[in-house]
Amino acid sequence: MKLPTSGTKAELNSYIRECLNGTPATQIKPLRSKKSYCPLAYEEINLDTKLLDSGFSFNQEARKWFADYFGVKKFSFNKKWLLSKEKLKQIMIQK
């Protein structure tokens, strides 16, 4: 049995559900194609930047952009930000 082995937890769970519901493993395809994005540079981040499928990452560039935007010396993302992005991914996968 060769199910897709990469993706989010929600994606992997959907592959297993399909298999358990009788879909042959050979017919179960990844829900999204692998897209390799380079992380966005500071200059590429703005208020309209999409969190998904844009290359946006919660990295140093993003922290600097948000620090400048909010006029603070240091900006850090909390766990809620990171979980929000994961929830968005799961919602988009289920559609």
ABEGO torsion letter per residue (X at the ends): XBBBABEBAAAAAAAAAAAAAGBBAAABBBABBBBBBBBBBAAABBAABBABGAGBBBBAAAAAAAAAAAGBABBBBBAAAAAAAAAAAAAAAAX
